[in-house]
Every structure is written in structure tokens, then in C-alpha cells.
Amino acid sequence: MFFGAGNLIFPPTLGKAAGDKVLSSIMGFLITGVGLPLCAVIACAKINGTFEKMADRVGRVFSVIVSIALILVIGPLFAIPRTAATTFELGIQPLFPSIGQNISIIVYFAIVLAFALKPSSIIDNIGKILTPALLLMLAVIIVKGIIDPIGPIVATSYQGGFSKALIEGYQTTDAMTGVIFSSIILAAIRAKGYKSSKDIMRITMKSAVVSLIGLSFVYTGLMYLGTQTTTLFPGKISRTSLVTEIVRLDLGSIGSCILSLCVAIACLTTAIGILSAGSHFFVKLSKGKLSYKGIAISMALVSGVMATKDVDSLIKLAGPVLQIIYPIVIVLIVTTLLGDIVKNNKVVAITTYTVLIVSALNTINDLTSNSIGFFKYVPLSSVGFGWVIPATLAFVISNRLIKSNKITKNRELEN
């Protein structure tokens, strides 16, 4: 589920910018792009529930609002449009340059809707075949690039690689996808015969290790290939174009065509899955008052409008939103994993609202050329992590001052 084709566009660009300083960028990207998503699934497995259950500890209204925000972000506002834009730039444009973006978008969402409105095992079977095929091809590209580099790795003046890679890891949206779709993963685990909480947690941890190894190999490999392009493309180049050029230099035109096709179909299967899950979410939220078909069509239309932008524009647009929402998701994941160390749900609420306020102010400050003067004194605010210290202080202080209600909290998590 986390092996989305759209995520492949981030590591090469980081590698190109970092050059010989790539190690810190690798560490930063793996933390937010791999570690957090897997922690999200483990956290949900720990409470044998979903993100809504996790967020309910802050309050029911808060849980609903944040859940809606997450669905919109990983759905029609950013993630689904990005799959369409990536398909055009990586899959359609290189193979059929005469086809315009608008035509591509219309056809793309017509196919997405056709499968989302009438579920079929065909798309699942395509996904089962495609993911291993794409993984195998990427392994070939990476190994070939290590054995026979496409360019030299040179020194650069790149600064703040670790923090920039952490922010770039936000753009994968995988931690948010993880908490929303963890119920699917846990249902699949139960369907395999693992029923007790202990067994579910054990198999989830084992699966997480396998995922960690696989995703780390792909992202690190692609970032390493990106370091070989610093001198080949000294000017600005889009993320999708950089991926296309790396594959072309590595495997030739045929390799580029095959990758384009794989990425296009992988994006399609991802969009169908997200659109379907998002539509089901709103049907459940409205208690059946909204129709699945109406929601799916509406989400597809909004996604189509957003997809008229190029991939880099969508990523830039999503940045401020993710810088507000992601810290909230991180805090909820961490406090869930801490278990009984968290004495009271009020501690979770205080910490979460502290993060919401600080991250919102931090983002506003970034967008308005440091208009909020006092923020320059907040540690880590200059690199987009001004919420970390306030969140830590809010948690530690509230956890010491508020009395424990472990019995109530445990019952809430178990129900």
C-alpha cells in the first residue's frame, strides 16, 4: 500500500540537490517517508482500531474534523490529482507527446470512476502483478546505476539536508494514508487467521520490518541515483522529468517506456483505491444520507480540476497544509505508541492542540515572510519544526500535573 508510484519522484530530486551530502537527506526522508507510515499502522494495531478511535482521545468533534481533513488531503485535493498529473508527465507525455493534459485527465478519471463505481477484481489482480514488476524494474535500475554510474557524485553547497528531507517525506502523505487505511491492513491480517491482539501485533511488526527494508532500498537507491545527476542537469528540472531522464540514461529509451507504463497503471490503481475508500468514509459519516455514487463523482470532478496543475505545483500547494496536519498525526501516533505512559486523555488533547496552534502559526509565518516576529526565537521554527519543543513541553508538563485515569483510558481503547 505504501509503494505508490507517485512517491518515486521525491528521492531523485533530493539526491540531485544534496550531491555528496546525501546521507543526512536519506536519513531524514526515511524517517517521515518510511518510519512514520509504519509506526502509524503499528499504533492502530496496538489499539486494535482506526485513526478515528485514536483521535477520539482528543474529542469526538476534533476526530471527525481531522478525519475529514485527512481524507480530503489524501483524496481530491492533493494525492489523487497528483496521481493523474504524474501519469500524464511520466506515462502519457513521453509515449504520446501529441496528447494534451486535459484529454489525459478526462480519460484518466473516466477509468478511475468506472472501476470505483463498479468494483472489479481486475484492478486488484493488475495491482498484484504490477507492484512486483515495478519493484523488480526499480531494482534493476538501481543496481545498474550503482555498477555503472550515469554521472559523477560531486560536492555541493547544499545546507539543511536533513530537515528539508523530513519535510519532503511529508509529501508522500504515507503516514496519513497509514492511519486512514490501517483498518484495511488489520482486516487482511485477521483474514489470514491472526485473531488475538498479541498475534495481530506480532505479524504487524514482522510485516513492518519487511516493508521497512523494501521501501528503504527503493528510496535510498533512487536518491543515490539522483546524486549522479548534479552535473548532468545543473539547472532546474521537474521531479518527473528527472526520473524519466535517469531511467533513459540508465536503461535507454525502452526502459523509460516500460517504467512510464508501469507508473501510469500504478497511479491508476492507487487513485481507484483512494477514491473508493474516501467515498465509503463520507457515506458512513453521513449515516447513509449521501450516496456513494454522488460522492465518488464529486471527488473525481474536484480531483480532475486540481490535476490540471503540474506535479511540482501540486506539491508546492500541498506543502503548507501538510505542515499543519502532519504534526497532529505524528503526535497522535506517538502518544498511542507510548501506551500507559500517557496518564490521561486530557494529556493527549493538550499536546495535540498545542501542536495545532504552533504548527499553524509556524506555517503562517513561513507564508508571510516571517510576519510573526517572536517565532524567530522558537527553536527549529526556521526549518519547519517549531512545534516539536512546545509539544514536548506540553506533554511532559500536562502528564505530570494531570492525574492518571488508566482504567477509563484502557476501556476506551479496548472498546
Protein Blocks (a to p, Z undefined) as FASTA:
>chain_A
ZZcfklmmmmmmmmmmnmmmlmmmmmmmmmmmmmmmmmmmmmmmmnopafklmmmmnomk
lmmmmmmmmmmmmmmmmmmmmmmmmmmmmmmmmmmmmbcfklmmmmmmmmmmmmmmmgcf
klmmmmmmmmmmmmmmmmmmmmmmmmmccbdcdddfbehklmmmmmmmmmnommmmmmmm
mmmmmmmmmmnopabfklmmmmmmmmmmmmmmmmmmmmmmmmmmmmmmmmmmmpacdfkl
mmmmmmmmmnojmlmmmmmmmmmmmmmmmmmmmmmmmmmmmmmmnnomacfklmmmmmmm
mmmmmmmpcfklmmmmmmmmmmmmmmmmmmmmmmmmnmmmlmbfklmmmmmmmmmmmmmm
mmmmmmnoomalmlmmpghklnopammmmmmmmmmmmmmmpccdfklmmmmmmZZ
